[in-house]
Amino acid sequence: MPQFINHHIFHGHKKLQYTEMNELYISLSLRALALGVGGLFVPLFLYDIGYSLVMIAVFYLVSMTMRVPIEIVAAKTINRIGAKHTLTISYSSLFMYFVTLYLLPYFPWLWPITAFFLAVEMALFWVSYHLQVSSVRSKDKASSQVGMTMILRRIFMALGPLIGGVVATTYGLEYTLLLAAALLTAASYPLFKTPDMHKSTPFKVRDIKLTLGKDSVAHLAWQLSGIAATFLWPLWMFFVLGDYTQIGLIIALSIVFGIGLTLWVGRLGDKGHNDGLLKIGSGIKATSHVLRPLSMSFPIAFIANLFNDLGDNFAQGPFIEKFYEAADEGERFMYVLRMNIMSAIGKALAWVLLLVLALMLTQTAALQSLFILAALSMPAIVWVSARTS
């Protein structure tokens, strides 16, 4: 093939990759805004309508248990219509999740359907997201690109809690759900601007070989930390502060402080420092989990949350990039699917753990115990690239 044709094809492919990354940046930013506005306050909404900590744990446990088999359906869907189009379906599921949550006080029997929509959204979104980003990212600037997705996500996630906190305080928690649902309709639009170029990877269920290798343990630990920071920490802050606006302010300020650090960490990752960054991040995240049970006032809660965001800035980008590097070494599709199934199992186990603690202890003691367990699990996240499954 003539050289100028090769050159044209190469640069055309690069341009398409660049465009697809930009579309993802915009779409994920809008999704992050929706989750910041509504998703952050979902545990508080459930508590506000009468759910105990035990009932909240049961709700999410049912959802994450349903998610495990839906991960396989998600993979089949991606094979059929592509990762980007599957992402748009996940947005529709998240939209229905927020709508049915809003209706929950009026129709309590809707809770299994609400849990189902959450399970579908998480399964479809995360498999699609990891396959799409890992395939279109630039290998030589991969860490910076992952860092850029995190920066944009964090900017909008900083705006989200502020907006959500004001809306919840002024109008009520249920209106944060409606606003989040409205924002999701805008998030899917950028994904339709370029064609969905995908390669089908046929597989059978028996091809999914789940083993408890070090990389699987890393994903389990990461999910336990995520449950503690994303779902249970807002509940703890509400128990201590009792004010939605203060909760939104703590989360937003912490995110803003760490935005510049994210870009710097991404550049260090491009230079091959991901291992060291991940170790630093795991230590900082462990510290944040230890500080959570001690947070009895706004300043201490802010410091604990700031440590969590600093830890995420050091650890999240390298964790994801090492995950993608491991996927690049073999069959990306099957590896991403296996790790997403392990992540779903990790979330389910975290909710089982909280359920047991909530049945045995007071609500406060149960949350404190889970925070400490999350801290103890943090050293395991450095195993993310140790492929044994």
N, C-alpha and C positions, 0 to 999 in steps of 0.2 A: 504494500500500500504506500502511495507517495507520502513523503514526509509532511507536506503541508496539510494533507487530509488527516493524518495522525494528530498533528498539532491542533487542527480545528476541532477534532473529536475530543481531544484531551481538555482543551479549554472550555468547550461546550459542556462537558461533564462537570468540570470545576465550577462553571457558572451556575449549573443546575444545583450542585451541592450547596453553593453559597446561598442561592435563593431559598432552598429548602431549609437551611439553618435559620435564615432570617424569618421565614414563616413560622418556624417552631418557636423562635425567640418571642415573637409577637403573641402567638397563641398561648404559649405557656405563661407569659406574663399576665395575660387577661385571666387565665385560669387561676393563677396564684392570687390575683386580686379578689376573685370570687371566693376562693377558699379562705383568704384573710378576712373578708367581710363576714362570711357565713360559717365556714367550716370550723374556724377556731371556737365559735360559740355553741356548737352543737352539743357537747357534753353539758354545758351550762343550761342549754335549753331543755335537755332531757331531765336534768335535775330540777329545773324550775317547774316542769309540768308534773312532778311527783315521782320520778324515777329515783330509786335509791342507788347507792354505789353497786350493790349486787345486781340490780336490774340493768344498770348501764353496762356492767361487765357481761351479762347474759346477752344483751342486744348485740354488742360488738363480737362476742364469741360466735353467735349464730351466723353473723355476717361473714366473719373470716373463715368459718368452717365451710360455708357455701362457696366461698371464693376459691378454695383449693380445686374442686373439679371444674369450676368455670374458667380457670387458667387454661385448661386444655381446650375448651370451647373458644377461648380468645385466640389461641394459637391457630386453630382451624380457620377462624374468621380472617386472621391476618393472611394466611395462605390463600384464601379465596379472594379478598378484596384489597389487601395491602395494609401496611401499618398506619399510614396517614388517615385512610378512610375509617379504620378501626378506632383511631383516636377520636374521630368525630362522633362515633356511636357511644364511646365512653362519656363524652360530654353530655349527650342526651340522657344517659343513665344518671349522671350526676345531677342534671337538671331535675329529673323525676325524684331523685333522692331528697333534694331540698323541698320540692313541692309536697311530697308525702310526709316529710317531717313537719311542715307547716300545718298539715291536716291532722297530725297525730293527736292533738288535744281533743279534737272533735270526733275522731274515729280511731280509738285506741287499738282496735283490731288490725290496723294497717301496719303495725310494727314489723311483722315478718317480711312484708312487701318492701318496706323502707330498707330493712337490712339487706334484702336481695338486691335492690338497686345499687346500694353501696358496694356490695360484693362484685356485681357486674362491672361497675365503673372502675374499681381498683384493678380487677383482672385485665380488662381490656386496655386500660390506660397504661399500666406499667410495662406490660409485655411490648405493646406498640411503641411506647416512648423509648425504651432501651434499645429495641431493634432499629428504630428510625435514627436516633442520635448516634448510636455506635456505627451505623453504616454510612452516614453522610458527614461525619466529623472529619477534619483534616488530621492525619496521623501526626504530623510534625508540630501541630499546635493544638493537640487534642485537649490537654489540660486547660489551656487558656479558653478554648471553646466551651468546655464543661463549666469553667469558671464564669464565663459570660452568661450562660443560661442561669446560673445561680445568682449572679448579680441582678439581672433583670427580674428574676423571680423574687429576690429579696426586696427590691425597690417596691414592687407592687404588694408584696406581703407586708411591708411596713405601712403602706397606705391603707391596706385592708383592715387591720385591727383598729386603726384610728377611726376610720369611717364606721366600722361595725360597732365599736364601743359607743360612739355618739348616737348611732341609730338605735342600739339596744337600750341605752339610757333614756333617750327621748321618746321613742315610740314603742319599744318592746323587742325582746329577742326574736320573736317570730318574723319581724320585718327584715332582719338581717338575712334570713333564709330566702325571702322573696327577692331581695336585692341581689343575692348571690346567684340565684336562678336566672335572673335577667342578664347578668354579666356573662354567664356561660353561653348565651346565644351569640354574643359577639366573639367569643373565644374560638369558635369553630370556623368562622369565616376565612381566616388566613390560610387554613389548610387546603382550601379548594383552589388556590391560585396557580398551583403547578400540578402536573399529572402525578399519580402515585405509581412510581416505578418500583416494582417488587418482584422478587424471585420466590416462587412457591417452593416450600420444603416439606414434601409429604412425610408423614410420620405416623406411627401407630402408638397407642397408649403404652404398650409394653416396651417401646424404645426409650421411655422416660425412666431412667435408672436413678432413683434418689438414694444417695448415700450420705452419711453424716461425716463428710470430710471436713478439713479445716476451713475451706471456703464456705461451706454450708453453715458451720458454727458462726463464722463471721457475720453472715447474713442474719442468723437468728439473733445475735447480740445487737446488731444494728436495729432490728425491728423492736426489740425490747426497749432500747433507748428511745426510739421514735414514739412508742406508745406512751412512755413516761413524759416525754417533752411536749408532745402535740395534744394528747387527749387528757391526761391526768393533771398536768401542771396547771392548765386554766382552771380546773376544778379546785385545786389547792389554793390558788390565788384568790378565787372567789370566796372560799371558806375564810381566808385570812383578811382580805380587803373588803369584800362585799360590794365592789363597785366595778361595773363593766368598763367604764372609761379609763380607770386606772390600769386595768388589765391590758386593754388595747394600747395604752401609752407605754407600759413596760415593754411589751413585745415589739412595738414599733421602734422605740428608741434603741433597743438592743440591736435590732437589725441594721439600723442606720449606722451605728458605730462600726459594724463589721464589713460594710460594703467595699470600702477601699482595700481591706485586707484580702478579700476574696480574689480580686484581680492579681494582687501580688503573689498569692499562693499559687494561682494558675500559672503564672510565669515561672515560678520555681519548679512546678510540676513538669513543665515543658523541658526543663534542664535536667530532669531525672531525679528530683528530690522527693518523689511521692512517698517513699517508705518512711523517711524522717518526718515529713509533714503529718503522715497518718499517726505515727507514734505520739507526736506532740498533741495532735487533736484528740486522741483517745484519752490522754491524761487530763486535758482541759475539760472534756465532756464528763469524765468521771467526777471531777471536782464540782461541776455544776449540779450533778445529781446528788452529791453529798450535801451541797448547800441548800437544796430545795426544802428538806424537812426543817431546816433552821430558819426558813424565811417567814417571819412573823410580822413584817412591816414592809412598806413600799421600798425603802432603800435596799434592804437585804434581798427582797424578791427581784429587784432590778439587777443587782449584782449576780445573783444566781442565773438569771436569764441571759445576762451579758456573757457570762462564762459559757453558757450553752451555745450562744451564737458564735463566740470566738472559736470554740471547739469545732463547730460545724464548718467554719471558714477554713480551718486547718485540715479537717478530716474528710468532709463530704466530697469535695472535688477529687482528691486522691483516691478515696474509696471507690467512687463511681468509675474513674478512669482505669484503675487497676481491674475492676470488674470487666470493663470493656476490653482491656488488653487480654485478659484471660479468655474472653469470648472470641477474640480475633485468632487465638492460637488454634482453635479447632472449629467445630460446627457452631457458629454463632447462634443460630436459631435454637438448637436444642439446649445449649448451655444457658442462654437467657431464660428459656422456659423453665428449666430445672431450678435455677436460682430464684425465679419469681414464685415458683411453687414453694420453695423452702422459705421465702419471705412471708408468704401467706400462712404457712404452718407456724412460723415464728410469731406472727401477730396473734394467731389463735392461742398458742401456748402462753403468751403474755397475758391474754385475757383470762385464760384458765387460772393462771397464777394469781391474778387480781381477785378473781371470784373466790378462790380458796381463802385468800387473806381477808377479804371482806366478810366472809362467813364466820371467820374465827376471831377477827379483831374489830375494833371500832373503825369508822370510816377514816379518821385521821391516822391511826396506826397502820391501817392497810396501805394507804398512800405512801406514808413514810417508809414502810418496809419495801415497797416496790421501787421507790427511788434508790434505796441502798442497793438492791439487787441489780438495778440498771447500772449503777456505778461499778459494781464488781464485775459486770460483764464486758466493760469497755476494752480491756486489754485484748479481747478476742477479735476485735474488728481488724487488727493488723494482719490477720490470716486471709484476708479477702482474695488474694491472688494465688493462694496455695491450692492449686487445682488437684482435687482427688476424686471428684465426682464426674 
